[in-house]
């Protein structure tokens, strides 16, 4: 099995590191690769630098393709080469996945047409504006496309894919090997649970950061 994770401009590291850790424990994986517009070092949105060894021309096919998000989803959506690569691979891909704002890239490639999807809570309206039926769920399975909410939800997406591909026992084994049993000291992991003041603070930060990069917002 060949697995490719597309690294967008200004990626969020956890968006691809989390799923990578899950996929690395799959049996029968022939290749697990990070792919970008050009091979080389990429700086993530929090400063981490990661080597992306493969370009689009290096990957002619894959069984699993995952699109992580990042702090500049609009640049990712407008990456013509990335969209063309996804569309070229689509007929032979068994599973597509996305994390956070990566769903917008799937939408731009036409891979969410007629499908329900999810994304980071602060980006739901943006995705809805692209004509997507947006869910508030953490993970949404729509045919062979599995979308997930923000950042850490990518682990849940990859475990859901594991469950569908290999069954309950393998999914549980991978989860246990990662000791993925979240028990945070606070209970503010979704907008439904967050204190309104905390939510407003985060919205302000995101509006000044990610959402401010929307060309439509800048020109208004």
Secondary structure, DSSP 8 states (H G I E B T S, - for coil): -EEEEE--TTB-HHHHHHHHHHHTTSTT--EEEEEESSSEEEE-TTS-EEEE-EEGGG----SEEEE--BS-HHHHHT-HHHHHHHHHHGGG-SEEEEETTHHHHHHHTTTTTT-EE---GGGHHHHHTTT-EE--SSEEEETTEEEE-STTHHHHHHHHHHHHHH-HHHHHHHHHHTT-----SS--SSTTTS-HHHHHHHHHHHHHTTGGG-HHHHH-
